[in-house]
Amino acid sequence: MSETRFNHLMLALLSVIAVFIPFRELISLYTFSFVKVIPDLCVLIALIAFLIYKKFWFKFDKVDIAFLAFLAFGFVTTVLFNHLEISRYILECRSIALYYILYFILKNIRISDEISQKVGRVLQYVVLIIVIFAIIEKVTYKELLFPEVWKNDIIYMNNYIRAYSFFYNPNSFAAFLIFAFIYIYQIFGNPWDKRNAPFTLLTFVGILISVSRSTIILLGVFLIGVAILKKYYMLKKQKKGLFTKNTLIIILLSFVCWGCIEGASKLYMEHISTNTYEGDITSIDRFNELVSNEIVENSSSDGRIYSIKTGLEVFDDHKIVGTGFGTYGSSASLMRGSPIYEEYDIREGFYSDNEYIVILVETGVIGSLIALAFIGTIIYDNKYDLFKILACVVFGGLGMFYNVLETQGLAFLFWMTLAMPNYVERKYWS
């Protein structure tokens, strides 16, 4: 296979994944659930094409070895120590390794600047569509275009006011947006210029109307980190300034747009909507929960604090090798159930929303040390690439609130960011 044909194939596959992931829940809702394996098929085709292109000659680096060691230990603890069915192990491997395989392919080939930028443009159009839909959803209180079955599944009113877009989950929506922004920053270097500014503005507005507090905080962390990095690179060139005028204008405009959307939503509910909604909860109320006792009480009974407390209880009984893959709050445990839930009085359908507690419970001390080594090798491998280190910090921070390795949109964009050359350093700041 020639380099040109291989690059064209990769462009097509990456574009299909970038377009499909945000709409996968909607497509599966109106077709069949099996359609969700389209990204798996794309990665499989990419892997086969890569092996043919490289004539089956490739090597593993230290990051790959650490990741394979983690998967190998997962097999040991799941099948050999805990005597669980191998299908449980396969399901979890698939969920956490799918986009790492794509990362392995991309870092072992030379994707042209043109292809990485074309994928970036595709991503910008996708964000345009999903955020506009989210704004319509938010303003009309999910009465226009939003699937009725999704609307009926929303139990808590404080989630009802959040934008889900096409993701069937506001947190997944926000996580996709923040790493779409990071990827675009990585590829084009300046998300504040005239061509990229509409994408940046919509991204910020989308994150705000998702009311994903963790993502909003980490977006702030990322922007502060970028300012620090920019100061570092500008000092090297004897330049001054941290933020451009466009940066401040876009940030300010995003809050103005958010306020207008909130106002329009309230007017719709009071004067147009035919439904009756209990209470008068707003996005501001959700932020106010951060300084109230209510969030601690709710999270302790059936939330992230509960997930950590219960996880530590399970870990205390399985310290060394853990309970095995697919046994605690992962996608595999959602599909297969868990043999430990009855013993610890954990409800079926429990999801941890914390990557670290899943690793600790399912693989114990040994698996956690291997995972820590894996993280260490990624940091070391990118030690001269400060932008990618910052991306890792954001991804790691999100790991406290999401199962980041198996959140498809987030994992896809994170591994894409790590695999691509850093044009921010090469073209914008250097």
N, C-alpha and C positions, 0 to 999 in steps of 0.2 A: 504494500500500500504506500503510495507516494505521500510526502509531507503535506502537499496541498489538499489532497482528498481527505487525509486524516483530519486536518484542521477544519475543513468544511463540515465533516461529520461531527466533530466536537462542538462546533458552533451550533449546529442543529440540535444536538442532544442537550446541551446546556440551556439553550433557549426554550426547548420544550419543558424542561424541568422548572425553569424560572417562571414560565407562564402557568404550568399545571398546578404547582404546589398551592398557590393562593386560592385556586378554584376547586381543589380536589374534593372538599367536603360537599360543595354544592353539586358538583358533577355526580358524585356517588349517591347523593340524595335523590336525584332524578333519573339515575341509570341503575347501576348495581355496584355493590361495595368492592367487587374485584377490580374495578377501574383504578383503585388506589395503588395498584402495583405498577402503574406506568413509570414512575420514577425508578423503580427497581429494574424494570426492563431497559430503561435508558442507561442506567449505570452498568448493567450486564453487557449491553452492546458496546459501550465505551471501553469496558475491560477487555472484551474479545478483540476489538479493533486495536487497542493499545498493545496487546500481546502479539498480534500479527505485525503491527507497525514496528515494534521493537524486536521482532523475530524471537520472541520468548526470552530475550536477554535483558534482565533488570536486576537490581539489587535492593536490599532493604537497608535503610539507614537506622540510626539509633532510635528515632521517633517510631518508626515502623516496628522495630523489635520490641520496644516497650509496650506498644499497643497490642501486638500479637501475644506478648507475655500475659497481658491482662485477660485477653480472650481465652488463652490456654488455661489460666488459673480458674476462670469462670467455668470451664468444662470440668476441671478437677473437682471444684467444690459442688457443682450442681449434680453431676452424674456419679462421681466416685465417692464423695464424702456424704452427700445428702440423699443419694439414690433417687433423684428425681428424673422424670422423663426427659429425654434428649430434645424433644420438640420444644420444651420450655426454653432450653438453652439456645436453640436455633432461632426462635422468635426474638429473643433479646439481642443476640448477636446481629441479626438483621437490622434491628431498630437503631443500634448504636454504631454499627460499622458501615452502613450503606454509603454515607457521604464521605466517610474517611477513605473508602475505596476510590471515590472520585478525586479526593485530595491527593491520594497516592499517584493516580494517573497524571494529574495536572502538574505536580511538582517534578515528575520524571520526564516531562516533555517540554518543548519550547513553544508555548502558545503565542501566536503573534499579538502585537499590540492592537491590531485592527479587530481581532476576534474578541479579546477581553473587553474592548470598548463597545463592540456591537452587543455583547451580552448585557453590558451596562445600560445601553439605550433601551433594550428590550425590558429590562428591569424598571426603568423609569416609566415606561408606558404602563406597565402592570401596576405600579404604585399609583399612577394617575387614576386608573379605573377603580381600584379597590378603595381608595380614599374618597373619591366622589360618591361611590356607593355608600360608604360609611357615613358620610355627611347626610345623605338623604335618609338613611336608616335612623340616624341620631335625631334629625329634625322632626321626622314623622313618627317618632316613638315606635319604630319597627312595624308600622302599619302599611307602609308602601314598599313593595318589592321584596322585603325581608320574608324568608320562608316561614309559613305559619307553624310548621312543626318545630322549628328552632325557637320561635317565639314562645310556644307553649312549654318548652323545656326549661325556660328561665324561671327559677324558683324565687330567688332573692331580688327584691326591688333595687337594691344598690348595684346589682349587676344589670338590671334592666336598662338603666340610664347609660350604660357603656356601649361603645361602638364595637360590634363584632365583625363587621364587614362580611367577607365570604368565608371566614375562618372557623365559624361556629365556636369561637373562643376569643375574647378580647385580649387576653395575654399573648396568645399566639400571633394575633394581628399586630400588636405593638412590637413584639420581638422581631417579627419579620421586617417591620419598618425600620427599626433602629439599625439592623445589620444591612439592610438595603442601603441606608444612608452611609454607613461605614464603607461598604463595598464601592459605592460611587465615589466617595472621598478618595479611596485607595486608587481607583482607576483614573479619575479625571483631575484630581488634585485640588480643584477649586469649585466647591458646590455652591458658592455664593455668586458666581458670575451670571450673566443674563440667560445663558442657555440652560444652566442647571438650577437657577433660583426657583422656578415654579415647582420642580421636584422636591427641593429642600423644604419649601414652605408647606407643601402638601404633606410631606413626611412628618414634620413637626406638628401640624394640625391633627393628622391621623393619630399620632401618639397621644396628644392631649385629650382627644375625644374618646380614646380607648380607656382613659382614666386608669391606666396601668401604672400604679405608683412606683413600683420598682424600676420599670423601664424609663419613666420620666426622670427619676433620680440618676439612673445610669447614663442617660443621655446628657444630663448636666455634668456628670463625671467625665464623660468622653469629651465634651466641648472644653472643659477646663484643662483636661489632659492635652488636647490639641493646642490650646493656647500656650501651654508650657512648652510643648515641643516646638511650636512655631517660634517662640521666644528664643529657644536654644539655637535653632537653625538661622534665625535672623541675626543673632549676636555673632555667629560665625561669619556672616556677610556684612557686619557693621551696619545693619538696618535697624529701624525702630518700629514699634507698634505691634500689637497683638491681634486685634480684630479689625477688619475693614468696616467701612460704613455700611456696606451691603449686609455683612454679618449681623450687625445690630438691628438693621431695618427688618431683616427676615425674621429674627427672633421676636421682635416687637410685633410684627404683623401676624405671626402665628398666634400670639396671645389675643390680639384683637379679633382675628377670625374665630378663635375658640369662643370668645365672649359673645360674638354675633350668633354663632351656632347655638350656644346655650340659650340665648334670648329667643331665637326663632323657634327652638324646641318647646320652650315654655309657652309661647304664643300659640303654637300648634295644639298643644295639650289643652289649653284653656278655651280656644275658640273654634277649633276645627275637629279635633278628635271626638269620636262618638263613644269611645271606651271610657270607663271609669277606672282611675288609678288610685290605689291606696297611698296616702301620704303625699309628700311634696319633696322628695329627695332630689338633690342636685349633685353635680360633679364636685362642687365645693364641699358638700357634706362628706363625700367619700374621702377627700383629703383631710378633713377635720378629724376623721376617725383615727388618724395617725397619732394624735395627741390625746385620745380618749381611752378610757378603760374598756370600751366596748370591743375594740379590735382585738385586745388581748384575750377577752373572754371568748369571743367567737373563734379565734384562731386556736385557742387551747382546747376547745370542745370538738372542732371538726375543721381544722385548718393547718397552717404550716407549723405552728407551735405543737399542735397535737401530733403531726407527722414526725417531728424531731423527737419529742418526748417518748412516743411509742416506739420509734425506731431505736432509741437508746436502750429501751427496755428489752427489745428483741436482741440487740447487739450484746447486751450483758449476758445473755444465755448462749450466744454463739460468737464468742470473741475472735477466735483464731481464723476460721475459714468462712464464717457467715452462713447464711441460710440457702445460698444458691441463687443463680440467675432466675429472674421472673417470679420472685416470691414476695417482693415488698414494693408496692406502689409504682410499678413500672408498666409500660404498655403490654409486656408479656403477661404480667399478673392480671391485667384487665381482661385479656383474651382468655387466659387459662384458669383464672382463679389462683388461690394460693393455699398450700397445705398448712400455713401457720396462722391464718386469719382467725380461725375458730379458737385456737389456744389463747390468742392475745385480744380477743373480742374486737377484731377489726372488721368493719363492714365490707361487704363485697362492693366492688367498684371503686375502692379507695385508690387515690392517686397521690403520690408523695409531694409533687411540686417542689422537689429539692434533689438535685443530682447527687449531692454529697452523702445524704443520709441513705440513698439507695445503694451506693457503692459500699458504704460502711456496713450496712445490714446484710447485704447479699454476699459480700466477699470477705468480711471481717478485717482483721488487722493486716493480714498478709496481702489480700487484694487491694486494700486501701494504700498500702505502701507501694505496690506496683503502679497503681493509678497516680500516686504522687510522683513517682519516677517518670511516668509518661508525661505529666504536666511539666516537670522539670526539663525533660528533653525538648519539649516544644519551646519553652522559654529560652533554653540555651541555643537551640537551633536558630532562633531569631534575635539573638542578643544584639546584633548590630542594626536591627530593623525596628526602631522605636515605635513606629506607627502600628506595626503588627503586635508588639508587646502590649500597647494600649488596647488593641482589639481583643487580645486575650484577657486583659483585665475586665473589660466589659462583659465578655462571654462568661468568665468565671464568676463575676458578680451576679449575672442572670441565673447561674447555676444554683444560687441560694433560693430562687423563686420558681424555677422551671427545671424539668428534666431535660437539660439542654442538648444532650447527645442524641435524644430521640424526638425532639421537636423539629419536624422536618424542615420547615422554612428557615429556622434559625441555624440548624446544623449545616444545611446546604450553603448558606451565605457565609457562615464563619469559615468553613473549610475552603470555600472559594477565595475568601479574602487572604487566607494564609498561603494559598497556592500561587496567587498572582504576584508578579513583580510589583514592587512598591514605587509607583509613579509619583507619589507625593514627595518622597525624598529625592528622586532622580530629576523631576521636571519642575516641581513647584517651589520647594524650599532650598534645594541645593544650588 
